[in-house]
Amino acid sequence: MKHISKWLIPAGPLALAMSMVMTSGSALAAQYDGTDPNSTGCATASLTSTVYSVSNVDGFGGFLELRWSGKCDTAWARFTCHASNGCFNFRVSIARDDGASESVEVPWPDWMWSGDQIYTLQLNDGSQYTAQACYLDENRGTERCTPSF
């Protein structure tokens, strides 16, 4: 898991060195808040924490992913459309437990073709934070979210 329990950190000089490393990692991750995970290179060293299958009122659907980069200590939401007729009228978001968030939407009459992907900007998701990806069907007003990571 990406989160380290503060109770596992030893006391003494080693603890000071570890806290300096953890602090610099958080500072590094903070610089990526609100940036594109692909253009920053963070997406090249990422993993998918959770994948959810989602569909809207018309049966169109796809996969919602909570993505996390260990290289940059960031998270973002990604949606891949898998509906033969395309995907439309939805919002994908990433929210951190402190209230910071990013979102992207595909409002009617715009749509995505099957196989297309859309993703949010990324947020710092260092060990002091957790983040959650959500898909909002704007026709029904229903939302489906991944577990926090």
C-alpha positions as CSV (number, residue, x, y, z in Angstrom):
1,M,0.0,0.0,0.0
2,K,1.1,3.6,-0.5
3,H,0.4,4.8,3.0
4,I,3.0,4.3,5.7
5,S,1.8,4.1,9.3
6,K,3.5,6.8,11.4
7,W,3.8,4.3,14.2
8,L,6.2,2.2,12.2
9,I,8.8,5.0,11.9
10,P,11.8,4.3,14.3
11,A,13.1,6.9,16.8
12,G,16.5,8.6,16.6
13,P,18.6,9.8,13.6
14,L,17.0,7.3,11.3
15,A,13.6,8.8,12.1
16,L,14.9,12.3,11.2
17,A,16.3,11.1,7.9
18,M,13.1,9.3,7.0
19,S,10.9,12.3,7.9
20,M,13.1,14.5,5.6
21,V,12.6,12.0,2.8
22,M,8.8,11.8,3.3
23,T,8.5,15.6,3.6
24,S,10.4,16.1,0.4
25,G,8.2,13.6,-1.4
26,S,5.0,15.4,-0.3
27,A,6.5,18.7,-1.4
28,L,7.3,17.2,-4.8
29,A,3.8,15.8,-5.1
30,A,2.3,19.2,-4.2
31,Q,3.8,20.8,-7.3
32,Y,1.7,18.4,-9.5
33,D,-1.6,19.5,-8.1
34,G,-3.9,20.5,-11.0
35,T,-1.5,19.3,-13.7
36,D,-1.9,16.8,-16.6
37,P,-0.6,13.3,-15.6
38,N,0.5,12.5,-19.1
39,S,2.4,15.8,-19.9
40,T,4.3,15.6,-16.5
41,G,5.3,12.0,-17.0
42,C,3.5,10.9,-13.9
43,A,1.2,8.6,-16.0
44,T,4.2,6.5,-17.2
45,A,4.8,5.1,-13.7
46,S,1.1,4.7,-12.6
47,L,-1.1,1.9,-11.5
48,T,-4.8,1.4,-11.3
49,S,-6.1,1.2,-7.8
50,T,-9.7,0.3,-8.7
51,V,-11.7,-0.3,-11.9
52,Y,-15.5,0.1,-11.9
53,S,-17.9,-0.7,-14.7
54,V,-20.4,2.1,-15.0
55,S,-23.4,2.8,-17.2
56,N,-25.9,5.6,-17.7
57,V,-29.6,5.7,-18.2
58,D,-29.3,4.7,-21.9
59,G,-27.2,1.7,-21.1
60,F,-24.0,3.4,-22.4
61,G,-21.1,2.6,-20.3
62,G,-17.4,2.2,-19.7
63,F,-14.8,1.8,-17.0
64,L,-13.9,4.3,-14.3
65,E,-10.4,4.0,-12.9
66,L,-8.7,5.6,-9.9
67,R,-5.1,6.0,-11.1
68,W,-2.1,6.5,-8.8
69,S,1.5,7.4,-9.6
70,G,4.2,6.2,-7.2
71,K,6.7,8.3,-9.1
72,C,4.8,11.6,-8.5
73,D,2.7,10.5,-5.5
74,T,-0.4,11.8,-7.3
75,A,-3.9,10.4,-8.2
76,W,-6.4,11.1,-11.0
77,A,-9.6,9.6,-12.4
78,R,-9.8,8.1,-15.9
79,F,-12.8,6.9,-17.8
80,T,-12.8,4.7,-20.9
81,C,-16.0,4.5,-23.0
82,H,-17.0,1.0,-24.1
83,A,-20.5,1.8,-25.4
84,S,-21.0,1.0,-29.1
85,N,-23.1,4.2,-29.5
86,G,-20.6,6.3,-27.5
87,C,-20.8,8.0,-24.1
88,F,-22.2,11.4,-23.2
89,N,-23.8,13.6,-20.5
90,F,-21.5,12.6,-17.6
91,R,-18.8,13.9,-15.3
92,V,-15.7,12.2,-14.0
93,S,-14.0,13.6,-10.9
94,I,-11.2,13.0,-8.4
95,A,-11.6,14.3,-4.9
96,R,-9.1,14.3,-2.0
97,D,-10.2,13.9,1.6
98,D,-9.3,17.5,2.3
99,G,-11.8,18.7,-0.2
100,A,-9.5,19.4,-3.2
101,S,-10.9,18.1,-6.5
102,E,-10.7,18.1,-10.2
103,S,-13.3,17.1,-12.8
104,V,-14.0,16.8,-16.5
105,E,-17.3,16.4,-18.2
106,V,-18.9,15.4,-21.5
107,P,-22.2,17.3,-21.7
108,W,-24.9,16.7,-24.3
109,P,-24.6,17.0,-27.3
110,D,-20.9,16.2,-27.1
111,W,-19.9,12.6,-26.8
112,M,-17.0,10.2,-26.8
113,W,-16.6,7.3,-29.2
114,S,-16.2,3.7,-27.9
115,G,-12.6,3.2,-26.9
116,D,-11.9,6.9,-26.2
117,Q,-10.5,7.9,-22.8
118,I,-10.9,11.0,-20.7
119,Y,-9.1,11.9,-17.5
120,T,-9.0,14.5,-14.8
121,L,-6.0,16.6,-13.8
122,Q,-4.0,15.0,-11.0
123,L,-3.9,15.8,-7.3
124,N,-1.2,15.3,-4.7
125,D,-2.0,11.9,-3.1
126,G,0.9,11.6,-0.6
127,S,0.6,9.5,2.5
128,Q,-1.3,12.3,4.4
129,Y,-4.2,12.1,1.8
130,T,-6.6,9.7,0.3
131,A,-8.4,10.2,-3.0
132,Q,-11.5,8.8,-4.7
133,A,-12.7,8.8,-8.3
134,C,-16.3,9.3,-9.2
135,Y,-18.6,9.0,-12.3
136,L,-21.7,11.2,-12.3
137,D,-24.5,10.3,-14.7
138,E,-26.0,13.7,-15.4
139,N,-29.2,12.3,-16.8
140,R,-30.1,10.4,-13.7
141,G,-28.1,12.4,-11.2
142,T,-26.6,9.2,-9.9
143,E,-23.0,8.8,-8.9
144,R,-20.7,5.8,-8.6
145,C,-17.4,6.2,-6.8
146,T,-14.3,4.0,-6.2
147,P,-13.1,3.3,-2.7
148,S,-10.6,5.8,-1.4
149,F,-6.9,5.1,-1.8
